[in-house]
Amino acid sequence: MKYVTYDEFKKMDMRVGLIRFVEPVEGTDKLLRFEIDFGEQEQKAIACSGECKKTECEEEVCENECVCEINCQCVSEESEIPFGKEEYSGRDVRQIVSGIREFFPEYKELEGKHGLYILNLEPREIRGVTSYGMLMAVDGIDGNPVFLGPQGDIEPGSRVR
């Protein structure tokens, strides 16, 4: 067994997500495309820029004390509504692809369920669809995947700690 350090483990961004939508990936037998809700969208940084309007000091006006006037206009980026669905507005909803379709022929029944996901993996394109995370599951007694998830009431996006 290869061990990882505690610091390496802490780098993993593992969160519980709520499955909002699921559909098969066209042209595949095993892949499902999920829209997973990870809670309220974090506020993006606001970029400000400014410039000095007055670079030279007029002695009789400033009495040798030059004041630089900065004009700062702050504009936050408009956030897009994920997948164009109004109900996702303000939510962190990500697309995740998983090869579990054969185990869930009634895949629509997964909607509304929670699962554990790793979010800070490098995005990966799978059969033309980009996945922005990985579902965590274990093998059940029958060999079918069993989702890992909460055993109590939680909010989507709750982090593993």
URMORA-V875160 format. One line per field, one symbol per residue. phi: phi as a letter, one per 20 degrees, with the letter a starting at -180 (. if undefined). Layout:
phi=???
//
This chain:
phi=.eedffffffffedcecdfebbbfegncededddddednffffefeedcbbefcdddegfeelmdedeeddddeceffefeglmdgfegmdedcecdbecgfecfegffffneebdcdeefggceclnceddqcfdbcffgenefdfeafdbfbegngefc
//
